[in-house]
Amino acid sequence: MTAYDPESDGAKMSFAKDMSYADYLGLDGILGAAKPMSSAHDEMLFIVQHQTSELWMRLILHELDAARQLMQKGQPDQVFKMLSRVARIFEQLNNAWDVLRTMTPSDYTTFRDDLGSSSGFQSHQYRLIEFMLGNRNTAMMKVHEHRPALHRMLGYELTQPSLYHLALRALEAELGLKFADTTYRMDEPHVSDPDVIAAWTIVYRDPQKYWTLYEMAEKFVDLEDYFRRWRFNHVTTVERVIGFKRGTGGTSGVTYLRRMLEVELFPELWHMRGGL
């Protein structure tokens, strides 16, 4: 049997003067960025896991930024696809923990000291995602002070309405309401507001009348649902690999991550359900 020659079917085979797949994607830089600090076999897994997570988070930020712009233009219908995509990205990130969990505690100890003080806790992209969604804990900014440009980026985000703020503005406009100024805290985590709970309850009791708001609310809930699963699997993975040791970045490890499970991004959308 003669070996198949793709060139005979018209496939382009020479890229001396043309852009190739690797050129377009910048694969030399991406693939070359995985540089283990030790000879431990599992360090490559650890690095690639976190690098790919950061690439997915870059896409999340791209989607959230576009969604916010559309919300500000009064085009919420076009935001639904982006919120759904972000939820599915978190599903992808969630599934990645299954791969990392193939690393045993013994495997991790072979290179853990080589991490120094580095930790996922220091991810500025993760922090920016939280800020864009409404969990704005300014105490978390201090860890980025050594990178002035990143620190300024996070500071600028605190001057912008979160995506949930814009959803609440749309809710106000549709129902003819006015929420208290404290509902729109710019530099503090969003907290549950009884008036907002009452407003979302009106929407959920008559979804046909308020279909756009109803659908938008469910997209937010879907996103947070996947986000919560990702956080939970993070905790489980860390406990499985290091138990209750302190994290490399100095946090209390599992104890800190469990505390983060209590954070609610869109609390009113969860709290109103028991009253329907």
C-alpha positions, 0 to 999 in steps of 0.5 A: 500500500502506497503511503498517503501524500497530502501534497497530492491532494493539494495540501500546502507543504512548504512554509518558507515564505508563508505563515504556518500553524505554529507561526499563527499560534506563536507555538514556539513561545507557548511550548517553550514557556514550560520550563521545569525548575527540577528534574522531577517528572511531575513538575511538567504536569504542574506547570502545564496545568497552571499555564493552560489555566491562565490561558483559559482565564485570558479568554474569560476576561476577553468574554467578560469585557465584551459582555460588559461593553454590550451591557453598557450599550443596552444589548443584554440579549447578546451577552447570553452567549458570552456568559454561557461560554464563560460557564463552559470555560469553568467546566473545562478548568474544572475537568483539568483538576482530574488530570492534576489529581493523578499527582500523588503527595509523594510526587509533589514533594519531589519539586515543591521546594522549587516553587519558592513562594509562588502560588496560584493565589498570586494570579492577577487574572484570577483576581481580575475575574473576581473583580469584574464579577463583583467580588472586590476584596481590595486586600488582595491587591497588595500581593500585586504591588511588585508589578505596578502595571498589574496593580494599576490594572486592578485599581482601574477595574475598581473604578468600573461597574462590575458585570452584576452592577450592570445587570442590576441597573437593567433590573432597576430600569425594567421595574422602575426601581432605584436601589440604594447607592450602597448596592453599587459598592465599587471597591468592596465585595457585593453583599446581599440586598433585600431590595434586590432580592425582592426585585429578582423575585418579581422577575421570577414570578412572571418570567414570560413578562420579564423574559430577558431579565429572567434569562440573563439571571439564569445565565449568571446563576449558571456561571456561578454554579460552574465557578463554585464547582471549580473552587470546590474541586480546587480545595479537594485537589489541594487537600488530596495532594498536600493535606493541611500544610500551608500553601507555598504562597503562605496562605493556610492552604485548604483552610483558606480555600474552604473560606473562599467557598463561602463567597457568593458572587450574585447572592440575591439570585440564590437567596430569592429562590426559597421565597418563590 
